[in-house]
Amino acid sequence: MVEFGKKLKERQIQEWQAYYINYKLMKKRVKQYAQQIQIGALDRRQVLKDFSKMLDNQIEKIVLFLLEQQGVLAGRLAKLGEQHSSAEQLDIAKISELREAYRVVGQDLLKLLFFVEMNAIGIRKILKKFDKRFGYRFTDYYVKTRANHPYSQLQQVFKHVGVGAVVGAISRNLGELQERQGSYLSIYDQPALALQDPINDQIKAAVDRLTHSTNFLNFLAQHALIMQEELPTPAEAQIDDRKYHFMSLLLNLANTFLYMVNTYIIVPTADDYATSLGAAATVCGIIIGAMAIAQVFSSVYFSAWSNKSYFKPLIFSSIVLFLGNTLYALAYDFKSIWVLLIGRLFCGLGSARAVNRRYISDCVPLNIRMQASAGFVSASALGMACGPALAGILQTNFKIYKLTINQDTLPGWVMAAAWLVYLVWLGISFKEPSREENHVEPQSTAESAQNELENGIRQPLLLTSDGDHQDDDDDTELDGSEEASEESRMTANSIASAYRLLTPSVKVQLLIYFMLKYAIEILLSESSVVTTYYFKWSTSTVAIFLACIGLTVLPVNIFVGSYISNMFEERQILLVSEIMVCIGILLSFHVIIPYSVPQYVCSGLIMFVFAEVLEGVNLSLLSRVMSSRLSKGTYNGGLLSTEAGTLARVVADATITLVGYLGVSKLLNLTLLPSLLICIASIIATCFTYNSLY
């Protein structure tokens, strides 16, 4: 991993070199400030004033050059527009020549967008470095004062109104010059019209990175938290192409789907199974949560195992899940709650979601990784809906020899059969990707820049975190050298080292993730007990309710990803979603007698829907503010988020069982109370770090 200062120097457009942020100078100035403060030559107020002025000057230099280049491009487009106005009288050769001229302007626009992106990343990094050195919340102050000012030059860089006009002119004219069977169509007449010229796609990808604009596919993929390294090299795409195998990807997605079905298929019948074995109905919390308890440990060893192989962990996972479901089904005839709990623990030990994520991150090409990530989330959502729905169908009661087949045991037998079929399919079709080192010929700076733009990776441009303890590029000075220390570039090799890389912003996002998973688990796991107590619902009714809730995931993400996320900033959606989850929790409390079905269903839907919205935005922000050192290795960002979510489920399920001993009548309010307190805490924490999520 090459540190950012060297990357910036290598990837600069040479003729524009003087207009880039002077990252090296500013980094050295930060070091000098530290030395001068130490000997008493400067006080902290002077340092803040001097550094602010220097950064303002750097941004002004970038903005003025940006405006100048926008004017140059606008002038060229105006001349081409005059030629275009007479396009009706031009022959095909002249029209082709005109289209090529627009493409050339488009290529120059791509260079300008890449210029802005590199400078934006430089600004973010130098702010992080300053906070790290001095322990200030300077980033928070700087963004708040500059971004919201009416004459903000920071806004000129990141909102790029002028660039947007140039983009519109190029896209519109290229679209109108295309052959469309004699019709004269405009992008304004049909915004969804697919523009065939590749330069339009490249420009759109570059603009999306600058604006953080999104769509349904991108928003859905954010739930997967497939960590990306900043500024990936073109070599990565070539390596991925050699590793990629479609059937292996499909098997990973099938593993995700089956595991989620396995998790939720027992929810409608867990309380009935517990009472049939002589336990209290609220022991269903432990039965459901046993899987999550084991997953806390299995996520770590599966993540470590995936450093060496993908095939062997998936084989092991399938075998363990087959055994776990078999034990779960046999517990009824053994009349043993312990056999049932051991079966669920085995199921949790077979959780290979860490392997599924790592396979997508490491082996799927960049150009389809977003689709694969969205597929991962869709498979999870579909499994979550299918599990309870399947439980509602499996309403029967008969015996085969001495084995009882009923609504309690049949989910175990069905899942055992499913994992057995999956194991055979896995053995026949999975292809272990090569782990050999790939050597790719170095490319020129211009080619590298162009490939960066064409890859279309969405990365944050000015997302900061307060007081990083470890900078993500951590370009430490060593005797004046630009090289970072080897240790500073290593991935985290333990939970402790990963924790040290967590900034306050990251910790807040993990708290939010814990909160939403806790709230969802409380809602789902106690649904059978609560609805039976208050409304006398049957197992089938509970199954339909849970399936309908699960089916809201994809429509909600379509709406938010396609519309809401393009209208508001992610931090705004984050805060509003937290507040709505809090409102859903408040409405769920039993304070009005009698407790009604509409109150329970509506409050549950509000809580669940906005928790789903919150999850997508939360994981998107988490992937941006998290150190790039957590993008790879065993203890990566995906593992940390998985552990936070799994721990939330464990705590929620344990809470249900413990509160159940006080009586079913108190279960609803006493389990909602921790959800409310954690939600309020997360809202307060979000407000404190709000400006660092710019």
Disulfide bonds with the S-S distance in Angstrom:
none
